[in-house]
Amino acid sequence: MASIPACVLTCSTTAATSVGCVITDVICVCTNTVFQAAAAACIAGCSPEDQAAALALQAQQCAALCSCIACLSFPSLLPKCID
């Protein structure tokens, strides 16, 4: 996880812990709407570059699990979900 910006990693880890996920549990973090909301709220305070990195990471990690829940949480992923 060395390439993940510190702000994004902190937000994601905190959000995961708060909902009982482990940050490496892709199924949990990609489908848990409470995690998604908490992470997004925190990441909104990160730099624009870090926010872009977070969206790219989410798209990469959750591509195989892209569900309506994930797409609703991150609308920018909708095109990837309906491909």
Buried (B, 14 or more C-beta within 10 A) or exposed (E): EEEBBEBBBBBBBEBBEEBEBEBEBBEBBBBBEEBBEBBBEBBEEBEEEBBEBBBEBBBEBBBEEBEEBBBEBBEEBBEBBEE
